């Protein structure tokens, strides 16, 4: 293979890319494709520029090696933000955010990164640079192929530039929580909130919280008494947020709160965390079955992050989905030099 500073062998048949720009990445991928050398690691931290930011249009275009925290800091100077709050924003690059589709508590109100992406340029397996979407919010030209790359874990190509629509930073934000309650009571509270006029941006359960005052003894009984706090966040105008806090208190969420439970979970236990997705209506039952030592659950999406307890049941992937995924992989990466999706 022709020597390339961005393509360094770390073991036979195993390559790591550390390009200085997208053209160097394109050349390195083309060389790897010619030699059928698999690419397993990519470091894009040198591609870390804000390419342009138009506050009046609330759009921004970045190289994907920039960290989410650095991007948010730049946007905050104009009182705007990319409404996504996954764990570890100080180290999470936009490339990894797109590749893994991770999210945080505010997903309930703002969705995932796919809702905010309006343009994407990717380096394909053979080194070609392909673009989809555009630089403006109202863009309807062509197929929306960029969504294929969100959550694909670099298996179809590497995102090198991304354009996002933004939101203004809220004037006010507040979090409230319930007392520790049973899973059934947490479900009742959640339904009451969803049936009310409230518009939360986050709606989580976290726990379990031991209740020694109840005289619990033995692991089985302790799990039967497992409890959770319901945490809700509101954001908006300085007039609206206090009203929502008062309305939430009337429903039973009376204590001031914050997102420390989220930060502590991922800092202390993230490496050991498992994830199980269920229907939101089955959240209480699923948590009872898991017997988790500690969990954070997105009550609006039925997404449970937890440690300890039982493994979730393995769900077989539909054969039609596997066939379609393989066809897409073979189309974008026929030589399979890019990472494979986990089984």
N, C-alpha and C positions, 0 to 999 in steps of 0.2 A: 504494500500500500504506500502511496505517496505520503511522506511525512507531513503532518499537520499539527500545529501547536495546540489546536483545540481538541484533538482526538488522541488520547493517551491510553495505551493498553495497560490494564492493571492485572490481567490474567488472560491466558489464551481464550479467544472467543468472547471476551468480555470487555466492553469499552465504556469509557466515561467521557462526556463532553463538557468542556468549560469554555464556550465561545465568548469572544469579546463583543460581537455584534451578530445580527441576524444573517449577514452575508457569510460570515465565517462559519456559523452553524449550518447554513445551506451547503457550503462546500464540504464540510465534514460529513454531513449526512449523505451527500452524493458519493463521496469516497467510500463510506461504509456500505452503501447500497451496492456499489460496483463489486466490492470485495466480499459481500455477504457477511459482514461483521456485525453481530448484534450490538445494539445500544441498550444499555441497562441503567445508566445513571446520567443525569443532566444537571448541571449547575448553571443557572441563568443569572446569577446575582450581579454580573457585570453589565447586564442589560437592565438598567435601573432608572431610566430617565422618564420624567413626565414630558411627553412629546408636545402636547398642547392641552391647555385648559381654558375653556370659554365659560366663565361664570354666568354671563347673561343667558347662555343657552343651557346651562347646567349639564355640560358634557365634558368628559376628559378622555384623553388617549394616552396610554402609558406603554412602556416596555414592560414585559411581564416578570422581569427579575426584581422589580421594586417590591418591597414588603408592603403589606396592607397598612401597617402603622405609619410608615413614611408617606404613603399616599394620603391617608386620612389627615395627617398633620399638614400637608400641603393644601388640601382642600379646606381645612378648617379656617385658614387665613381669610377665606372668602365666605365663611359661615355656611359651608356646604359639606356633604359627606356621602360616601358610598354606603348605603344602608345595609350593611352586612357586619356581623360581629362574631366570627368564629374564634376558637381558642388560639392563643399564641400569635396575635397579629404582629408582634415585634419580629418574628422570624418567618411567618408565613408569607411566601411570595404570591403574587397574583397568578403566576403560572401554576403553583400548587393548589391555590384556591380553585382555579378553573378545573384542574385535573381531578380533584377529589370532591368538589362540590360540597365542602364542609360549610356549616352554618352555626349560628348560636341562638340565644334566647329570643332575639328580635326577629327571628324567622317567622314567627306567628303573624306579625304585622307587615313585614316587608318581603317575605319570600326568600329564595336562595339567590345566588349570584346570577343564575340564568335569567331572572326577571329584570336584571339591570344591564346586561350585556347587549350592546347594539351593533358592535363591529368586532371582528376578530381576524387576525392574520396568523397562519400556522405554517411551520416548516414541516413538509410531508416527508415520508420515509426516504424518498429518492432525492431530497434536497430542494424540491420546488417550493416556492412560497405561494400560498393560496390564501385569498381573502374572501370573507363573507360578511354580509351586513354593510354598515356604512358608518358615517360620522354624525348622523342626525337621528333624532328620536323617530321621526316619521320616515321609515325606510321600508319599502315593500318590494324592492326589486329582487328577483331571483329566489332560489330555494334557501331556506333557513338552515344551511348546512352547519353553521357554527355550533348549534346546539348539540350536534353529535360529539363534539370534543369535550363538552362539560361532563365531568365525572368519568371520562374515559381513561384516566390515569396514564396519559401519554401513549396509549396503545395505538392511536391513529395518527399522531403527529404531535409536535410541540408548539404550543401557543407562544408567539413572540411579541405580538402587539395586541392590545385590547382597548376598545372604546366603551365607555359606560355612561349611562344617564345617572344623574345625581339627584339628591334631595337637599333642601335647606336643613341646616341643623335645627332641631326643635327649640323653641323658646324655653320650654320647661320639660322636665322629665321627673317622674316619681314612681317608686315601687312600693307595693304593699303586700302583706302576706297574712295567711291565716295562722291560728294556733295549730299545733300538731293535731292532726285529725286522722281517722281511719281512712283507708283507701276508698271505701264506699262514701264517706262523707266528703272526701276530696272530689269525688266524681259529682256528687250533688252540688257542691259549690261551683264546680266548673260549668255544669249545665246551667245553673242559675246565672252565671256571668254571660254565657253565650246567648241566653234568652233575654238579656237585659239590653239597655241602650248603650252599655259600655263598649268602647273600642280599644281593647288593649293591644300593645305592640309586642308584648311577651306574656306567655301563660305557661308556667312550668310547675311541676311538682318536684320536690327533692326530699331525700331522707334515705333509709327509714330512720325514725327518731325513736330511741328506746323510751319506754314509759315505766321506770322502776316504781313510781308511786302507785301503780296499779297492782303491785304485788306479783309481777310476772316471774315465773321460775321455769327453767328448762328452755332449751333452744326452740322446740316446737311451739310452746306457748308464747315465747318471745316473738317468734315470727308471726303468730296469729295476731299479736298486738302491734305489729309493725305499723308505723304511721308516716305521714308525709305532711309537709307544709305546701300549700298552694301559694305561688308567688306570681304576682301580676305587675306588669309595667305599663305606664301611660306616658305618652309624649305628645306635645302639641303646643298650643298657645298658652300664655301665662294665665288666661282666664279658664280655659277648658280643663287643664290637668287637675287643679284643685277640686273642681266639680266632680270629676271622675273618681278621685280619691274618696270623696265623701260618699258617693254612690256605692263604691266598692265596700266601704266600711259598713254600710247598711246591709250588705249581703253577707258579711262575716269576715271580710279581710280587713282587720282592724289594726294590724301592727305595721309600723314603718319597716321597709326592707331595702335590700340592695342586691347586687349580683355577685357578692362574694362567694356564695355557694358554688356558682358556676366556675369562677376562677380557681378556687381551691380544689374542686373536683379534678380539673384537668391538670393543674400543677402537681398535685399529690398522687393522683391515681390514673391519669390519662393513659399512660403506657400499658396499664393492665385492664383498661376498660373494654367491655364488650358492648355490642349494640344490637338491639332487637326492635324491629318495626312491626307494630300491630295497628289494628283499627283503633282510632281514638276511643270508641265506645267500649273497647276491650282492655283499656289501660289498667283499670283497677284489678281486673282478674289476672292479667299478665303479670303484674307486679307481685300479686299474691303467690303465683306459681313460681316466679323466679327466686323468691326469698333472698333478694340481693342484700349484700352487706351495706352498700351505699349506691345511690342512684340519682340521676338527674333525668327527668322525663319531660319531653315537649308535649304537653297535654293536648295541644291543638292538632298535632301531627301524629301522635301515637308513637313517637320515637323515644326509646329508652336507652340511655347510656348507663351502664352499671358495672359494679365489681362484685366478686364473690357470687355465692348462690349457684343456681343451676345454669346450664347452657341452654340457650333457646333451641327449640326444635329446628332441625335442618329442613328447609323448604326446597324441594326439587325445582330447578329451573325448568320452565316449560320448554319442551323440545323445539317448538317453533321459534321461541326467543333465542335459544342457543344457535339454531340454524341461521337466523337473521344476523345475530352478532358475528358469527363466523364469516358470513358473506361480506359484511361491512369491513371486518378486519382484513380479509383477503383483497378487497378492493383498494383500500388505502395503504396497506402494507403487505403486498403479495409475498415478499421474501421473509416476512416476520423478523425484521431486524429491530423493531421497536418492542418495548415491554409488552408482555401478555397481560390481559386482565386476569385478576385472581379468579380461581375456579368458583 
